[in-house]
Amino acid sequence: MEENKEMSFLDHLEELRWHLVRSTLCILAFTIVLFVFQKQVYNQFLLAHLQPDFITYQWFCDVFTKIGLESSFCNIQFNAKLQSLAPTNQLMNALWSSFILGLILSFPYIIWEMMRFITPGLTNKEQQKSKGFIVIATLLLIIGLSFSYFVIAPMSVYFFYNYQITDLIVNNFQFDSYIGLITNTLLGVSVVFELPLIVYFLTKFGLITPEFLKTYRKHALVLVLIVSAIITPPDVASQIIVAIPILILYEISIWVSRIIVKKQNQK
């Protein structure tokens, strides 16, 4: 009996290994494709925020002008030249950026593989719900990527390019630092937008409760406002644009946690 259980456990590990292998191959495939087309990826995607006519700058300028607010987005000037200070900088950065973007693009497939591994141990009803989980996770990822790329990233680039302690200091940024800012923003915000799903599982496992989230709501509000003030230009309108979606996600997370606890209590 013990031997059968051990074999069953080993078979389970073998199945998990193949799920991980397929997920890794998917990441590598995206990484290779992105690396092959690195010039297009950098010129049209990663470095696009250095163009004064980037869609977000134009949109913010139009909106703020229509509501009667002055905005520095209407007069943007960038030094679009970035420095590469080491012989291997560009190659290593291209490899790393391709990997990070490949990881982000592979996320829906990774979730799908994860659910394929979990679903055999679920009931039929839970298996049907798992399909919705994949759709929601992918949708939140797309929203998070769009928000980070079209809102947070351009605000961050504009702010750091124009922040100056004194005229004696010139902002002349390193290429890898700039690309790291963009890729880290894309990855970090994408994870933040998965907050409702993260809270769902943490509540399922009994690690957090809706009461806990409500108790620390004020702390979360302060933290979000601080982060918004750091990564946005120094005007209230920009900070509000960044803070509102994150606060909405936090409230949705409380609602999700409350539903899970209610269902568990009913059972």
Long-range contacts (C-beta under 8 A, 24 or more apart in sequence): 15-117, 16-117, 19-113, 19-114, 19-116, 19-117, 20-113, 22-113, 23-106, 23-109, 23-110, 23-113, 26-106, 26-109, 26-110, 27-99, 27-102, 27-103, 27-106, 27-110, 28-102, 29-102, 30-98, 30-101, 30-102, 30-103, 30-105, 30-106, 31-95, 31-98, 31-99, 31-101, 31-102, 32-98, 33-102, 34-97, 34-98, 34-101, 34-102, 35-94, 35-95, 35-98, 38-94, 38-97, 38-98, 41-97, 41-98, 41-101, 42-94, 42-97, 42-179, 46-97, 46-179, 46-182, 46-183, 47-80, 49-153, 49-154, 49-157, 49-158, 49-182, 50-78, 50-80, 50-157, 51-78, 51-80, 52-76, 52-77, 52-78, 54-154, 55-150, 56-150, 56-151, 56-154, 56-155, 57-154, 57-158, 60-238, 64-237, 69-235, 69-237, 71-235, 71-237, 72-158, 72-162, 72-233, 72-235, 73-158, 73-233, 76-158, 78-157, 78-161, 79-161, 79-171, 79-172, 82-173, 82-174, 82-175, 82-178, 83-172, 83-173, 83-174, 83-175, 84-174, 84-175, 84-176, 85-174, 89-174, 89-175, 89-176, 90-175, 92-176, 93-175, 93-176, 93-179, 96-183, 97-179, 97-183, 100-183, 100-186, 100-187, 101-183, 101-186, 103-187, 104-141, 104-145, 104-186, 104-187, 104-190, 107-137, 107-138, 107-141, 107-190, 108-134, 108-137, 108-138, 108-141, 111-137, 111-138, 133-197, 136-197, 137-194, 137-197, 140-193, 140-194, 140-196, 140-197, 141-190, 141-193, 141-194, 143-193, 144-189, 144-190, 144-191, 144-192, 144-193, 144-194, 145-186, 145-189, 145-190, 147-189, 147-193, 147-245, 148-185, 148-186, 148-188, 148-189, 148-190, 149-186, 151-241, 151-242, 152-185, 152-189, 152-231, 152-232, 152-242, 153-181, 153-182, 153-185, 153-186, 155-231, 155-232, 155-233, 155-238, 155-242, 156-181, 156-185, 156-231, 156-232, 157-181, 157-182, 158-233, 159-231, 159-232, 159-233, 159-234, 162-233, 185-231, 192-246, 192-249, 193-249, 195-249, 195-250, 195-252, 195-253, 196-249, 196-252, 196-253, 196-256, 198-253, 199-253, 199-254, 199-256, 199-257, 200-256, 200-257, 200-260, 202-257, 203-256, 203-257, 203-260, 203-261, 204-260, 208-257, 209-257, 209-261, 210-254, 210-257, 210-258, 210-261, 213-250, 213-253, 213-254, 213-257, 214-254, 217-250, 217-254, 220-247, 220-250, 221-247, 224-250
